[in-house]
Structure formats: C-alpha cells, structure tokens
Amino acid sequence: PPLHEFLPSVEELRIKKATKGLSKRETEELKAAEEWAEHNPMIGTRGVRLGVVKPGLYAMQVRALLRAAAALRKKGKNPIVEVMIPLTV
C-alpha cells in the first residue's frame, strides 16, 4: 500500500491544530506526515525503497513484530513470525 495510508491525515491534523490545538504527539505526527507527503502517492515511496530511504523503519517494524509475538507468548500462544522481503533489483 502507498505510504500515505499509514500516516495520519495532514489536512485533519491542520484543522484540529487551528481549532482545538494539538497534543505533543499529534504535533510530531503532523510534522512527520508533512515531511513524507508525496505529490502522487500512488507511484511514490513504498516497499523496499521506503526502507532504503528511512533505514530506521525496518528496525521499528521488527521491534513491533517481536513485541507482538512476545505478548502472544505471554498469553500462552505460539506465534510464528514470518517476514517476506520482495526480490528487488
């Protein structure tokens, strides 16, 4: 999916900022969403290219996967974590 589907709406955050104000987290989210906004998101940064441009993203995703697996283990489940990396040239 395109990157914009994972980011908060810049327009909605700007409206909230103008009317009610933003929390610290929302201010950070607005800044990130503005930095990553793309003219044409359907042909923009996604997949492996996104990880190359923003290397910390892979580490964050792996941490999230491992935390989720650990939480399931605590509940007595046996999660099997798999990561698919597409072949890219």
N, C-alpha and C positions, 0 to 999 in steps of 0.2 A: 504493500500500500504506500501511497505517497506520504512524505514526511508530515504534511500539514494535518493529516488525520490523527496524528499522535500529539499534536501541540494544541494548547488552548487557543480559542479564537481571539485574535488580536483585536478585532472590532468590538467584541463583547467586553473584553478587559478595558479597552479605552473608554467605552461608555460607562462602565462601572467606576473607573477612575474619575471621570468627570462628574458623576452623580453622587456616589457614596464614598469614594476613596478605596484604595486597595490595601490589603494586608501586605506584610513584608514578602511573604511567599508569592502572592499574586503579582507584586511588583517585579519580582525576579522572573516569574513566568512570562509576564508581558515583555520584559527585556529579551528573554530567550526567544520567544515567538517572533518578535520583530527582527532579531538577528537572523533567524532561519527562514523568514518569509521568502517565498520564491515567486517570480513573475508568472511562471507557468508550472505549478506544482506537479502536473501530470507527467512532465518529462524532466523533472528536477532531480534532486539528490535523494537516492534511496538505495537500499540494499548494501552491498559491499562498498560501494562508492561513499555512502554516508559514514561507514566505519573508518574509511581511509581519511576522510576529511575531519572526522571527530573521533580520534582513537579511544578516548575515554569512554565512549559509548559502549564498546564491546565489554569492557571491564564492568560497567554498570549493569549491563544485561546479564552477564554471567553471575554477578553477585545476587541479582534478583532471582535468577533461576535456582541458585543454591539455597537462598533463604526460603524460597517456596518449598523446595524439596525437604529442607530441614524441618519446616513447620509441619509438613505432612508426616514425616517420620515420627515426630513427637506425638502425632495423633494415631500412631500405630499403622500407618500406611506404608507401602513400599514403592515410592515413586521411582520411575526410570526416566532420567533426564536425557534427552537427545537434542543435539544441535545440528541443524542442517546448514551447511555453508555451500552456496552455489558455486559452480565452476565458472570462473571469470577469467577473462584474458586482458 
